[in-house]
């Protein structure tokens, strides 16, 4: 089986997704019906401040930067920590996002990972998508 070394870098698409999600959440706070209760604006302002703090925190974080080794069987190794996981059939593929579910063989802990298309090379994106689809087909048997 072939093993592939994949370098994951921070994604601009992920930043835009975070910013858009936060903006939608902020807009929903301010779309409440006016004067539902006394001092409603205090609650809306407080919630808005909390959302802004979280958005800024996410945008200031460096993002995922890692190097992994993955093979055709779905064995995933984080090279920096030398920890091993397995890509599960719960993972999903789209044209711009890989939603990867990793299962640890030692403690059965599940880890979810989003890899946007701009975080890896086109060739690595296709490889990961092919591995995910193979894991889904294997589970169908």
Secondary structure as the mmCIF struct_conf table of DSSP 4:
data_model
#
loop_
_struct_conf.conf_type_id
_struct_conf.id
_struct_conf.beg_label_comp_id
_struct_conf.beg_label_asym_id
_struct_conf.beg_label_seq_id
_struct_conf.end_label_comp_id
_struct_conf.end_label_asym_id
_struct_conf.end_label_seq_id
STRN STRN1 UNK A 3 UNK A 8
HELX_RH_AL_P HELX_RH_AL_P1 UNK A 12 UNK A 30
TURN_TY1_P TURN_TY1_P1 UNK A 31 UNK A 31
BEND BEND1 UNK A 32 UNK A 32
HELX_LH_PP_P HELX_LH_PP_P1 UNK A 33 UNK A 33
TURN_TY1_P TURN_TY1_P2 UNK A 34 UNK A 35
BEND BEND2 UNK A 36 UNK A 37
TURN_TY1_P TURN_TY1_P3 UNK A 38 UNK A 39
HELX_RH_AL_P HELX_RH_AL_P2 UNK A 40 UNK A 60
BEND BEND3 UNK A 61 UNK A 61
STRN STRN2 UNK A 66 UNK A 71
TURN_TY1_P TURN_TY1_P4 UNK A 72 UNK A 73
STRN STRN3 UNK A 75 UNK A 78
TURN_TY1_P TURN_TY1_P5 UNK A 79 UNK A 82
STRN STRN4 UNK A 83 UNK A 87
TURN_TY1_P TURN_TY1_P6 UNK A 89 UNK A 90
STRN STRN5 UNK A 92 UNK A 93
BEND BEND4 UNK A 95 UNK A 96
STRN STRN6 UNK A 97 UNK A 103
TURN_TY1_P TURN_TY1_P7 UNK A 105 UNK A 107
STRN STRN7 UNK A 110 UNK A 116
HELX_RH_3T_P HELX_RH_3T_P1 UNK A 117 UNK A 119
BEND BEND5 UNK A 120 UNK A 120
HELX_RH_AL_P HELX_RH_AL_P3 UNK A 122 UNK A 140
#
